[in-house]
Amino acid sequence: MPQERDTRFQAPLWRAIAVYRIAALTYATILVVRNVGHYAEPVLAWPVLAIMAGWTVFTTYAYPNPARRRVPLLVADLLITAAALAASVPIVGRAALEDGKPTLAVAWHVAPVLAWAVAGGRRAGIAAALAMGATDLAVRAHYDQAAFTGSVLMLLAAIAVGYLVRLAEVSQERLQRAVEIEAATRERERLARDIHDSVLQVLAMVQRREEGELARLAGETEAALRHLVAANAAEAVDDRAEVDLMALLGPYAKASVTLSGPAHAVRLPGATARELTAAVAAALDNVDRHCPPGTKAFVLVEDAPDGVVVTVRDEGPGIAPDRLAQAEAQGRLGVAQSIRGRVADLGGGTTIVSAPGEGTEVEIRLAT
C-alpha cells in the first residue's frame, strides 16, 4: 500500500498524469468509434466511456489536492480502471479480444499505475503494475508476446517513475538542508563579528589594564573566544557531517588544562561531537567552580576501534562518596544532566571516580 508523500515537487507530476489520462482517454475513444461495429454489445461501450471520462475529470482535480490524495483514492483509481478493463469482455466480446481487438481502457489503464508510483515510490508502482497487468492479460485471454510486452512496459514505467520520484525527494532534502546550513552559517558569521567587535575588545582592554589573576583569566578567555570565532566562522553547520572532536576541544586547552589525544583527527557526527564537547566543558566547569584557582586538569581523548573514550582528570580536593547523590537530591543537577544526561542521550556511559584529597576522574565512553 503506498504511503502518503506530500511534497511540493510532486505537483508537476500530477499534472503530467492528468494530461496522460486525457490523451489516453482520447485515444481510447477513437478506437471505440472505429471498432464499435465489431463489438458484441456496442451500446454498452458508451456508458463505460462516459464513466472513464468522468473519472478522468475527477482525478484531474483530486490528485493535486493533498487532502484527497490518500489511500482510498488510490485504491478506487485502481479498482475503477480494472472494472473498465473487465467490462471489455462482455462488451467487446471474448472472440474479438482473442483476435487482437483492443480493450476499452487501452493505454488509459496505465494512469493509476503511474499515480501509485508517484504517491508511494517504486514498490507501490510495481504492485499496481502487477495487479493491472494481470487484469489486462486475463481480459485479453491470450498470452503471446504482444500481450506480455504491454504489461512489461507498464512495469518498467512504474519502476522508472518511482525511482525518479525518490531521486527528486533526496535532491529536495539536500537542497533544503543546504539552505538551512547557509542560513545558520551566515548567522554564525554575524555573531562572530559582533563578538569580535565587542567582547574580545573588552577582554583585551581588561588584560592590558589589570594585573594578576583577573588579567590571566581575561587573556585565557580572549584566546578561547578567538579560537572559537575562527573555527565556527569557517565551519559548516551540518549536524550530520563529521567533525574533528579534537578541534572542538581545542579552545578549552589553557595553562591549567592540558589536552592530549591522537595525532589524527577524531571524526564524529557533528551533533554527537558537539554534545560530547559540551559534556567535557561541564566537567571542566566543575573544576573551576569547586577547586582552588589554578588547579590542574587533564583531558585525554582515546580513539579506540570500537568507540571514543574521553577522560577528564583534575588534581583538586576530590568529592566525598555521597556528595553527588546529595547534590542531585537538592536539585543541583550539573553532573546528572550536563554530563551523565548528555552522554546517556548519545548512547554512551559515564564513570566518575573520586575520593577526598585524590582529585576526580570523569571517564566518558561512547561507542561508534
ABEGO torsion letter per residue (X at the ends): XBBBBBBAAAAAAAAAAAAAAAAAAAAAAAAAAAAAAABABAAAAAAAAAAAAAAAAAAAAAAABAAABBAAAAAAAAAAAAAAAAAAAAAAEAAAAAAGBBBAABGAAAAAAAAAAAAAEAAAAAAAAAAAAAAAAAAAGBBBAAAAAAAAAAAAAAAAAAAAAAAAAAAAAAAAAAAAAAAAAAAAAAAAAAAAAAAAAAAAAAAAABBEAAAAAAAAAAAAAAAAAAAAAABBBBAABBBBAAAAAAAABBAABBBBBBABBBBBBAAAAAAAAAAAAAAAAAAAAABBBGBBBBBBBBBBAAEBBBBBBBABAEBBAAAAAAAAAAGBAAAAAAAAAAAAAAGBBBBBBBBBGAEBBBBBBBBX
